[in-house]
Amino acid sequence: MEGRTRDGHLGISPPRYRGVRQRKWGKWVSEIREPGKKTRIWLGSYEMPEMAAAAYDVAALHLRGRGAQLNFPEMVDSLPRPVSSSTEDVQMAAQEAALLFRRPIKCAEGVSGSSSGGGGGGGGLGPVRVGLSPSQIQAINEAPLDSPKNVDGVRWRSSVE
């Protein structure tokens, strides 16, 4: 559906989500009013409107229950839940939900090793986890902060030596 943009020009309107608005500089922000109060809970600033909408959904579901009007009702069972009703816990769960919509980090050419053909499908969303072996973790935990050794026990070489 076409509509007027803020500067009055005709154009395609960005998707509208509950509890989400766009800042002048392009970031998407989300907040929700606490039931029975005039105060709002700030849910964060995000790079995509879907991220802000998911953050809102977590807070709305927690504060208003299963009857809340959500942006993504099909995701109700997969959204993170706050551990308590404290503002901080609601914000943390909201940010966790937003990460479900984060764009994957693009690897340099020739590094990804993927043969999927770059179709830009929905797979691979979310953070990439890189693990350390138990021996690497132990070496990190046991090494003093000013140690000249890396996690594999090899001495760092400096240009001064």
ABEGO torsion letter per residue (X at the ends): XBBBBAAGBBBBBBBBBBGBBBBAAGBBBBBBBBBGBABBBBAEBBABAAAAAAAAAAAAAAAAEAABBBABAAAAAABBBBABABAAAAAAAAAAAAAAABBBBBBBBGAAGBAAGGAGBABGBEBBBBBBBAAAAAAAAABBAABABBAAGBBBBBAAX
